[in-house]
């Protein structure tokens, strides 16, 4: 699969937005119609039936997704990923603090979560996967909650299943980017709830999601930036219909300057590797969102600068308070132990090291957006062309999609992949157009405009997760947000779109994920996946991997020749520390500096060294000085697959 990609219901069926919003508030509506007991009883019965249907569909979605992902949860791994995650969690469980006591490649919050998982579920790799699986189940409910605003229960269920097929089961390891996706979705649900209730506590909840996301991995800041951009839009949207007044020039200078500064920061973030692909995939969505906000600012008339600053503060204040809360709590142990400087230096250093040292994979070229444009043309036909909205045309498209699935040749697989990989900028553009047209024509309510703006902001900025390593799996870390944004656009732009063509299209992408993506393990970057076998090591927890006998042999040799439990595993193979139950003689499980390694080898009682001769990232190689010292001090060796084990008596 990698080689293929690399070369390469009636009107309320899928868009029951109005009916879904009505159902959410049906109890209020009943209470507003006194003296009509019979009609009220009928309405209450319909509301109860709708509630039962929504819960039933959610239960079915949870069951299908849970079983499907559960069947794949023990399959495959990237050894260095899970080795680093497990080692960091083990260190935290032993009382160490990330960045203060050892080198942590992420912010540190995920290691705390995983340490708790080890305590509750046992010290093995499957405990981490069970932990992320539990978060995944909660995420399903959040996606369903959001989708229900724009689709009927059955349509929302299909949206959730499609989001699943293109995301988590493709690589069910406990990677931080999954948690970033989960918490961005939780935050989106909280913000949509805020649009209904207008209670600041939901802004605080959304902020807490952002703070936790940053603690897991600093790219959680993309979510925070998207929300701040949305809140700036929301402030001006709330003033848009006011009577003419002052133009609030100081506020406009402030907001315009802040937006342009944000756009400059985006360009600066990508400037070192700014090609056509980056311009299309990252800079274009950010520019559209900023340009949309600046353009609509011209329509605002307000009471003055002070009123607008106060309005913005009422939105941004609770949100940023929520962002700060988990971060402050997390930093308390560092403050009490005098480790704040070490934490901030470590987070900054690890972020810079990963951005510089990680291999570069550029996004899909902008010219590939022709595939996404074809996809959007089909969607537009289903929305606006009457001849596309009947059962016959839906059947024709369904049969055509079935043929594509059955054939699944390399050009077909690549084309479908490219249509998804280049979709986000076009969704952001489409959403911006819907907001502008809706605002000028008054076709859309404020809440409709704000819902679309929220979701396209999250889709556009959270897709930055693909930089600078746009491997296929990195698309899966953000694509569900694009899918939700697309659902919002379809439901908002056309109140009664045809169902059959859109249902066929959604079903095709759902089945494509199940048939072509998940079985072929798109997370593999170096080779096609071979047979999977259970790794016969206690701490593997039943994980099924390639070359299981080879990994088991290496673990056996380590345990046999390291009676004191000390080990140095170099060249991108930290998994052996965890699997063998040995201790790293350095403080960096991902690859210590040569000076630290040489000092450890010369002064500690190390008996065993493992060197990966074919690392996942070739730039992770050990220095010639370290290799020479290892060969001098450890005369015995054995080559097992790509790993050479050195030991001495």
Secondary structure, 3 states (H helix, E strand, C coil): CHHHHHCCCHHHCCCCHHHHHHHHCHHHHHHCCCCCHHHHHHHHHHHHHHHHHHHHHHHHHHHHHHHHHHHHCCECCCHHHHHHHHHHHHHHHCCCCECCCEECCCCCHHHHHHHHHHHHHCCCHHHHHHHHHHHHHHHHHHHHHHHCCCCCHHHHHHHHHHHHHCCHHHCCCCCHHHHHHHHHHHHHHHHHHHHHHCCHHHHHHHHHHHHHHHHHCCCHHHHHHHHHHHHHHHHHHHHCCCCCCECCHHHHHHHHHHHHHHHHHHHHHHHHHCCHHHHHHHHHHHHHHHHHHHHHHCCCCECCHHHHHHHHHHHHHHHHHHHHHHHHHHHHHHHHHCCHHHHHHHHHHHHHHHHHHCCCECCCCHHHHHHHHHHHHHHHHHHHCHHHCCHHHHHHHHHHHHHHHHHCCHHHHHHHHHHHHCHHHHHHHHHHHHHHHHHHHCCCCHHHHHHHHHHHHHHHHHHHHHCCECCHHHHHCCHHHHHHHHHHHHHHHCCCCCCHHHHHHHHHHHHHHHHHHHHHCCCCCCCCCCCCEECCCHHHCCCEECCHHHHHHHHHHHHHHCCCCEEEEECCCCHHHHHHCCEECCCECCCCCHHHHHHHHHHCCCCEEEEECCCCCHHHCCCHHHHHHHHHHCCEEEEECCEEEEECC
